[in-house]
Every structure is written in structure tokens, then in C-alpha cells.
């Protein structure tokens, strides 16, 4: 099964409108990992995914500001769109797949509260969550200051997000 997470309901096709990390072309993205699709159930103004596959083969989510997971996902509805096969898709890095063409979906799973579903996946051992308070304070500061120093790199919308969540953490 291949997944695409979104905060948009009623999609019948996943459009190739995201920039590929490998080719720079517009693609539709998918993941072999349902947990990764869950964290993609967020609005564009909060395009802040701090998750990746660890050496243990499981997804690891790192909170980079206090209560990040709760702030981004609690009380928010999401949609996991599913494909039955990878036919016509190109395998990307790790668990990712992409298509330069729009891709019709096979089915959709509605998630009432994305935060609760992520916590359920954690309880099943499918995702490891590294909460902000558990991360080395030097690493916390390093990440916050990097964002401070690059706050406008991703445009005004993300700069606003970064100011809201990180300005209290800057040196």
C-alpha cells in the first residue's frame, strides 16, 4: 500500500504539483509509510516536517519546539489517500515514491484527529517520537538559531510560522 497524506478532503487525484527533491520537476509524492503520510496532514503554512527513517527502519519524529506535535496536529482532521500499487511511480529516497503525472487514488481514510492517530501509531511502535524536552539543550539551541539565521529562506508564510514557534528559543 502507498500513502499520501493531506488536510484536503475529497481528492480523487493527487496532482503533480510538488517540487521533486531529486529532479526539481513537479511531482505527486507518496510514501510506503502511513506514519509519514500522517505528518503530511497539515496546512501549507505549517510545512514543517521533522521526521525521517532511523537506522532501526522506523520513522523518528523530532520536536524542534515545545509541544510541536500537539501544536501542529491536535484537533485537526486529515486524510490518507491510498494507492494499491506503485505502477507508474518512481522510487525516490527511502520510503518515498513520486510521479510526474497526476495519480488517481484508490481509496481514502479519514482521520478525525491526526494527533491522536500519531500517538496511537507511537503506542504500536510504528513511530518514535523525540519530544522537545528530551532533546539535548545544545541541539535545541542549534536548531532554533539556524532557523533564526535563515528565517526568510522559505518565504513570508514560513517566516511567520518560525517567528511564532521559535522566536522565544533564540539566543
C-alpha positions in Angstrom: 0.0 0.0 0.0 1.2 3.5 -0.8 0.0 6.6 1.0 -0.4 10.3 0.5 -1.4 12.5 3.5 -3.4 15.7 3.2 -5.6 18.1 5.1 -7.8 18.4 2.0 -10.8 16.2 1.8 -12.5 14.7 -1.3 -9.5 14.3 -3.6 -9.8 11.8 -6.4 -6.4 12.5 -7.9 -3.1 13.5 -6.3 -1.8 16.3 -8.5 1.9 16.5 -9.6 2.4 20.0 -8.1 5.2 19.5 -5.5 8.8 20.1 -6.4 10.8 16.8 -6.5 13.8 16.8 -4.1 15.8 14.8 -6.6 14.9 16.2 -10.0 13.4 19.6 -9.3 10.4 18.7 -11.5 6.8 18.9 -10.4 5.6 15.5 -8.9 3.0 13.9 -6.9 4.5 12.4 -3.7 3.7 9.2 -1.9 5.1 7.1 0.9 5.3 3.5 1.8 4.9 4.6 5.4 1.5 5.5 6.8 3.1 7.4 9.7 4.9 9.7 7.3 1.6 10.3 5.5 0.0 11.3 8.8 2.5 14.1 9.4 1.8 15.4 5.9 -1.8 16.1 7.0 -1.1 19.7 7.7 -1.7 23.1 6.1 0.8 24.7 3.7 1.6 27.5 6.2 2.9 24.8 8.5 5.2 22.9 6.1 7.5 21.8 8.9 8.1 18.0 8.8 10.8 16.9 11.2 10.7 13.2 10.6 12.7 10.6 8.9 13.7 6.9 8.9 16.2 6.0 11.5 18.8 3.2 11.5 16.2 0.9 13.0 14.0 1.3 9.9 11.3 3.1 11.8 10.1 6.7 11.5 11.6 9.1 14.1 9.8 12.4 14.7 11.8 15.2 16.4 10.1 18.1 18.1 12.1 21.2 17.4 9.9 23.5 19.6 7.9 22.7 22.7 4.7 20.7 22.1 5.3 20.8 18.4 3.4 17.6 17.6 0.4 18.8 19.6 0.5 22.3 18.2 0.6 21.1 14.6 -1.9 18.2 14.8 -4.2 18.2 17.8 -7.8 18.5 16.9 -7.1 18.6 13.1 -8.7 16.3 10.6 -6.6 14.6 8.0 -7.0 12.3 5.0 -4.8 9.5 4.0 -5.2 8.7 0.3 -4.2 5.2 -0.8 -2.8 3.6 -3.9 -2.9 -0.2 -4.4 0.4 -0.3 -6.3 3.4 1.6 -7.4 2.8 1.1 -11.1 3.8 4.2 -12.9 5.6 5.7 -9.9 9.4 6.2 -9.5 11.0 5.1 -6.3 12.7 8.0 -4.5 14.9 8.2 -1.4 13.9 5.9 1.4 10.3 5.1 1.6 9.2 7.8 -0.9 7.7 7.4 -4.4 6.8 10.1 -6.9 5.1 10.6 -10.2 5.5 13.4 -12.8 1.8 12.8 -13.7 -1.4 13.2 -11.7 -2.3 9.9 -10.0 -5.9 8.7 -9.3 -6.4 7.4 -5.7 -7.9 4.0 -4.9 -9.4 5.0 -1.5 -9.3 7.5 1.3 -9.1 7.1 5.1 -10.5 10.0 7.1 -8.6 10.7 10.3 -10.7 12.6 12.9 -7.7 13.8 15.0 -4.3 13.4 13.4 -2.5 14.0 16.8 -4.4 11.1 18.4 -3.7 8.9 15.4 0.1 9.7 15.6 0.1 8.8 19.3 -1.7 5.6 18.5 1.0 4.7 16.0 3.6 5.5 18.7 1.9 3.1 21.1 2.1 0.4 18.4 5.8 1.1 18.0 5.5 2.3 14.4 6.9 5.8 15.1 9.5 7.0 17.7 8.7 10.5 19.0 11.6 12.5 20.4 9.9 15.2 22.4 11.4 18.6 22.8 12.2 18.2 26.5 14.1 15.0 25.8 16.4 16.6 23.2 19.9 17.9 24.3 19.5 21.7 25.0 22.6 22.4 22.9 20.9 20.7 19.9 17.6 22.6 20.6 19.5 25.9 20.5 21.4 25.0 17.4 18.2 24.2 15.5 16.4 27.3 16.8 19.4 29.6 15.9 19.7 28.0 12.4 16.1 28.9 11.8 16.7 32.4 13.1 19.6 32.9 10.7 17.6 31.5 7.7 14.1 32.8 8.6 13.3 34.2 5.2 14.8 31.4 3.0 11.3 29.8 2.5 9.2 33.0 2.1 7.0 35.1 4.3 4.5 32.4 5.2 7.1 30.1 6.8 8.9 33.1 8.3 5.7 33.9 10.2 5.5 30.2 11.3 9.1 30.3 12.5 8.7 33.6 14.4 5.6 32.2 16.2 7.2 28.9 17.3 10.9 29.7 17.6 11.5 33.3 18.5 11.3 32.6 22.2 14.1 29.9 21.7 16.6 32.2 20.0 19.8 33.3 21.8 
